Amino acid sequence: MKVFLIGFMASGKTTLGGELAEIMGFKFLDLDDYIEIKQKKSIKVLFEIEGEEKFRVIENEALREVASIEENLIVASGGGTSCFYNSIDFMNKEGITVYIKVEVAELVARLIDSKKNRPLLWGKSREELNEYIIRVLEERKKYYEKAKITVEYPNLDIKQLASTLKSIQS
């Protein structure tokens, strides 16, 4: 069984994914880490050199490779992974998608200090970051809301989510 965690950057996909994998006895894979190892470059450098369009192609190829792994797997996708190349439909076909929904104010608080590591946020003030998150969430909503399961921060109960996923697996 494959579980794909989707949601905006800094929504907690990697943290939740590691905890969920441990509870469920699954392998955990962060798609960004997988890409960095395979490409031998950081996501930041890939964006700088290749640009977002080429990065999304690389990301899509990596997603399809990861989906072919023959193990029970929790995958933390990138914030935009589900929004390009029909990836949300692909993930829904290959496994279970879980949208981690986080409010804008919480995302701003989480992202304000990590902007230098996130290419899409470079140079943005707090106000610009807030406006960017609102705009991009609105654009991505139609993809995120195709997830089979939606969990909302801070009301997220990881043990309940694991139980729900196990019942689907059975």
N, C-alpha and C positions, 0 to 999 in steps of 0.2 A: 504494500500500500504506500502511496505517495501522498504527502500532505504539503501543500504549497501555501506558505504564509505570504499574504500580500498586504499592501498598505503604504502610506506615505513614508518618506524617509524619516527616520527617528521614531517610528511608531512602536518599535520594540520587537521587530521580527526576529532579529538575531538572538536577543536575550530570551524571548519567549520560546523560540525554536530550540535552543539548547536545553532549556528546562523541560519542554514538552517531550523532546527526544529521550531524555533521561527517564522521565516518568513512564513513557510508553515502551522503552527498550528498543527504540529505533535509532538509526544512524542520523546524524545531523549534518547538514551541508549549507553553508552560506554561499549563495550564488556569486556574490561579489568576490569572495575569497577564491572561489573556484576559477573565476575569470582571471584574477590577478596571477594565480599560479600558472594557469595555462598560457597566458599571454606574456608572462614574465615582466609585467608592468602594473603599476597601481591604476586604479580606476581614474584617479586624478590625472595621471600621465596619459592614459588612453583618451580621455576627453580632450586634453590639451593637443595631442598629436593628431588624433583621428577625427575629433569632433563628435557631437552627440549622435548624428545619423549613423556613422560607421560603428560607434559604440553599441547602438541598439541592435545592429546586425550581429555583432560579436556576442552580445548578451542573449539574443534569441537562439543562436547556435548552441551556446552553453546550456541554456534551459533545456533544449531538446536532448543534448548529451546526458545531462543529469537525469532527466525523466526516463532514460533507457537503462539506468542502473537497476540491477535486479536485487534490490534490497528494500526493506521497509525504511522509508526515508522521510525526514522532515526537511523541507527546503525553505530557507529564508530568501525570498526573492528581493531584487532591488525595488526601490519605490516606484519605478516606471515600468518594470518588467512586464506586468500584466496589461499594459496599455499600448503595446506595439505588436505588430505582426500577428494579430489574433491570438496572442499568447494566453489570454484569460480563457478562451474557448479550448485551447490546447491543454492547459492545466486542468480545467474541469473534466476533460475527456480522460486525462491520464491519472487523475487522482482527486483529492478533495482540496478545495481552496478555502482558506480562512482569511477573512478580511479583518485586520486589526484597526479598528476605527478610533482615532484620537482627535480630540477637539483642537482647533486652531491655536488657542492660547497655550495649550500644553506643548504643541509642536514648536511654537516659537521659543518657548522656554528651553526646550531640549536642543534646539538648533542654533540659537544665537551665539553660542560659544564654539560651535564646531564648523562654522562657515568655511574656514580655510581648507578643510578636508573634503568639502562637498562642492564639486565644480559648478553645479547649478545655482549655488548661493553666493558665489564670490562677490565681494564688494557691496553687499546689500546691507542697508541700515535695518534697525529693528522694524521700523514702519514698512520699509520696502519688503522685508522678509515676511511680515504679516500679510501684506497685499499679495505677494507671490504665492504664499501657501493657500490663501483663499481662492485665488484664480486657478491654480493648478489642481487643487482638490475638486473644484467645480468641473474642470475638464476631465479629470480622471474618475469622477464619481460613477459614470456609466460603466466603467470597467470594474472598479472595486465592488460595486453592488451586484455584480454577476457571481460573486463568491457564493459557494454553497453554504457557508457559515459566516456570520458576522459576530465578532466579539467587540465590546466597547470598553475602552480604558476610561475610568479606573475600575469598572465593575467586572473586570476579567477574573474568572476563577479557572486557573490552569488545570486543576484536578478535574473540574467539571468538563472542561474542553477535552481533556484526555479521555474521559469516560464516554463522552459523546462520539468522539472519533473511533474509539474501540467498538462501540455499538454499531457504527456504520461498517466497520471492517468485518464484523461477524457475519 
